[in-house]
Amino acid sequence: MKITIDGVEFDGVTELNAKRGIRRTDIRYNTQGDMLIDLVARKYQLEVTFGLLSEDELKSLRELSAKIFVSVTFEAPEGEVTADFHISDEPAPAVTTVNGVRMYGGVKLIMKQR
């Protein structure tokens, strides 16, 4: 499975959970308790788990997570989706050595749609 973040493609995705929820914003009430404005938006929350990453892939992922918003392309039931997301945490991997090469595993990102 793959995911593209700001034009950088990551092929080592082992698990991708795309939850679509309703986010209510800007709800106001008048003095009688009537709702005046209720803007509802359907937004994605992505939970991405990567398999083993190389040092270069991890470095790219950390640079991307330093940005406030990134463009993410992923597969959803309605087809390929591209939207702006915020990565809340910096990837914190476990270091593993495979055939003398340092690899990074256990990287999980949680992204919320803008």
N, C-alpha and C positions, 0 to 999 in steps of 0.2 A: 504494500500500500504506500502511496506517496502523498505528500502535502507540499505546497509551494508557499514560502513566506518571503514577501518582498522580492520575488523573482528567483530566489534560491530554492532549488528542489531538494527535498529530503526523501529518499527512497526507503529508509530503514524504519518506517512507522509500523509498529506491531499491533497497535490498537488505537482506534479513533472513535471517540464517542461524541456525537454531535447532538446536543439537547437543544430543542427549540422551545423557548418559553415566552410568555407574555410579560412585558415590562410596562408598568403604568408610570406615567410621568405627569407632572404639573397638574395635580388634582386640586381644585379649589372649590370652596363651598360658600354660598351666600349666607346671610344671617338666619334664613329660614331652614338652612341645611340642604338646600338644593345644590346638586353638582353643576358647576358652571363649565369646567373644562376637564376632559379626561382624554388625554392622548395615549393611545395604546400602540405599542410597537412589538412585533414579533422579532426576537433576537436569538442568535445562537450562542451557546457556550460550548467550546470545544475542549475536550480532554484528550491530549495526544501523548501516547507512550511510544518512545523510540526504542529500537533494539540497540545493538552496539553501534556507537558512533566513533568515527576517527577523530583525531585531534583537530583537524581542519574543520570538520563538520560541527564539532562542539564550539570551536571558536566563532564560527559564523552564527550559530544559534545564540550564543551569549551576546554578540554584537547586535543581533536583531532584537533580543529581549530588552536591550537598553533603550530602544526607541519607545516613544509613547504609544504610537499606533503603527501597525504593520498591515500590509495587504496580504490576505491569506486566501489561497485557492484550495478547495477540497471537494470530495465527492459526497453528495447528499442524496436523499431519495428523489428530490426534484431535479437532479443532474448536478453538473459542476457549478459550485457556488464560489464567488469571489467577493469578499467583504473586508472591511477594516476591523481589526481586532486589537485588543490590549493584552499583552502578556504580563501577568501580575508578578510572577516570581522568576528570578534568574535560575536557569537550569543548574542543578546540583547533582552531578553524576557520581557513581561509584567507579573507581578505576579498576580495570581488569587487564591482564596481559594475555594475549592470544598469539601463540607462535612467535614470541619475542616482540610483538607489536603492542603498544599501549592503546587500549580501547576504552571507551566510556559507556557504561550501561546504567539502567535505572533512571533515565531522564524522562520526566513527565512534565508537560506544560499544561496549564489551564489558561485558556484565552476567552475573553468576553468580547462580544461584538460591540462596536461603537454605537 
